Amino acid sequence: MHDGPSDDLVSQQRDEARATEVLPPLLRPHTVRWSVLLPAIFAATLLQRSFVSVGRNPAVMELLKTGDVLAFRQAQSGVDTFAAPYHLMMVVRPGGADRHQLVVIYHTGDADQGVRAGSLREYLTGAPAEWQPAETNPSFLGFYRFKGWVHD
């Protein structure tokens, strides 16, 4: 028999307490902090509430499905750890003969460059180390799948 609140309830209360600390300053109009932190809050919430981790090991790539995401969080000097930007890349697995050629779709973060799509294999050979989906990369959070697609 468990006498205290469930671990899920404690975790939810901790998240809500953090939100009450963070959100009021963010809601002040026209602040740089608001524009920096708000995307981080949405990305963190999206990953925590709507996705489940399928691992950080590159071997997981063989199991990726269309709609799965690669998640990164890049720490930057002079930026609050909480505000470190997230970067999500969506996976597309084509059908037919090309089903082993995973494609990733992502935004570069630069308004002039927009959205890009390309072969995951080419991305792996050309991306800088901090953008590699490797267990040794501290910026790589892992591979994630939408909770609605996970069946027990």
C-alpha positions in Angstrom: 0.0 0.0 0.0 1.3 3.4 -0.9 0.7 6.2 1.6 1.8 9.3 -0.3 0.9 10.9 -3.6 1.8 9.0 -6.7 5.1 9.7 -8.4 3.2 10.9 -11.4 1.2 13.4 -9.3 4.4 14.7 -7.6 6.1 15.1 -11.1 3.0 16.9 -12.4 2.9 19.2 -9.4 6.7 20.0 -9.9 6.1 20.8 -13.6 3.2 23.0 -12.7 5.2 24.8 -10.0 8.0 25.4 -12.5 5.4 26.8 -15.0 4.1 29.2 -12.4 7.6 30.5 -11.9 8.5 30.7 -15.6 5.3 31.8 -17.3 4.5 35.2 -15.7 7.7 36.9 -16.8 7.2 35.4 -20.2 3.8 36.8 -20.6 5.1 40.4 -20.3 4.8 41.8 -23.8 7.8 42.7 -26.0 10.6 41.1 -24.0 13.5 39.3 -25.6 13.4 36.7 -22.9 9.8 35.9 -23.9 10.7 35.3 -27.5 13.7 33.1 -26.5 12.0 31.0 -23.8 8.6 30.4 -25.3 9.8 28.0 -28.1 11.9 26.1 -25.5 8.8 25.6 -23.3 6.7 24.4 -26.3 9.4 22.0 -27.5 10.0 20.6 -24.0 6.3 20.1 -23.4 5.8 18.5 -26.8 8.6 15.9 -26.1 7.6 15.3 -22.5 3.8 15.0 -23.0 3.2 13.8 -26.5 6.2 11.6 -27.4 8.1 8.7 -25.9 11.8 8.0 -26.3 12.7 5.1 -28.4 16.4 5.4 -27.5 19.6 7.2 -28.2 21.5 4.3 -29.8 22.0 4.9 -33.6 20.9 1.2 -34.1 17.4 2.5 -33.4 17.4 4.2 -36.8 16.6 0.9 -38.4 13.3 1.0 -36.5 12.3 4.6 -37.2 8.9 5.2 -38.8 7.4 8.2 -40.6 6.6 10.8 -38.0 9.3 9.9 -35.5 11.7 12.7 -34.5 15.3 13.2 -33.7 15.6 15.7 -30.9 18.6 17.9 -30.0 19.1 20.6 -27.5 22.0 23.0 -28.1 23.5 24.8 -25.1 24.8 28.2 -26.0 27.1 30.5 -24.0 25.3 33.4 -22.5 21.9 31.7 -22.8 20.0 30.3 -19.8 20.1 26.5 -19.7 16.4 26.5 -19.6 16.2 28.6 -22.8 18.7 26.4 -24.7 17.0 25.9 -28.1 15.5 22.6 -29.1 15.8 21.3 -32.6 13.4 18.6 -33.9 13.9 16.7 -37.1 11.0 14.7 -38.5 11.6 11.3 -40.1 10.0 10.2 -43.3 10.3 6.5 -44.4 9.4 6.3 -48.1 7.5 3.2 -49.3 8.5 0.7 -51.8 12.1 0.0 -52.8 13.2 3.2 -51.1 11.9 2.2 -47.7 15.5 1.9 -46.3 16.4 5.5 -47.4 15.2 7.6 -44.4 14.5 11.2 -45.1 14.7 14.0 -42.5 12.8 17.2 -42.6 14.0 20.1 -40.5 14.2 23.9 -40.2 17.6 25.4 -40.0 16.6 28.1 -37.7 17.5 30.7 -40.3 14.5 32.5 -41.7 16.3 32.9 -45.1 17.0 29.2 -45.4 13.6 27.7 -44.4 12.8 24.0 -44.3 15.1 21.4 -45.6 14.7 17.8 -46.5 17.3 15.2 -47.3 18.6 11.8 -46.9 19.4 10.8 -43.3 22.4 8.9 -44.6 23.8 12.1 -46.2 23.0 14.1 -43.1 25.0 11.7 -41.0 28.1 12.1 -43.1 27.9 15.9 -43.5 26.5 17.3 -40.2 28.9 18.8 -37.6 29.5 16.6 -34.5 27.1 18.6 -32.3 24.2 17.7 -34.7 25.0 14.0 -35.0 22.5 11.5 -33.5 25.1 9.7 -31.4 25.1 8.5 -27.8 28.3 10.4 -27.2 26.8 13.7 -28.3 25.4 15.5 -25.2 23.2 17.7 -27.4 21.4 14.6 -28.8 18.4 13.9 -26.7 17.3 10.8 -28.7 14.8 9.4 -31.1 11.1 9.9 -30.2 7.8 8.5 -31.3 4.3 10.0 -30.9 2.6 8.4 -27.9 -0.6 7.8 -29.9 1.4 5.4 -32.2 2.9 3.3 -29.4 1.0 0.2 -28.6 1.7 -2.0 -25.5 
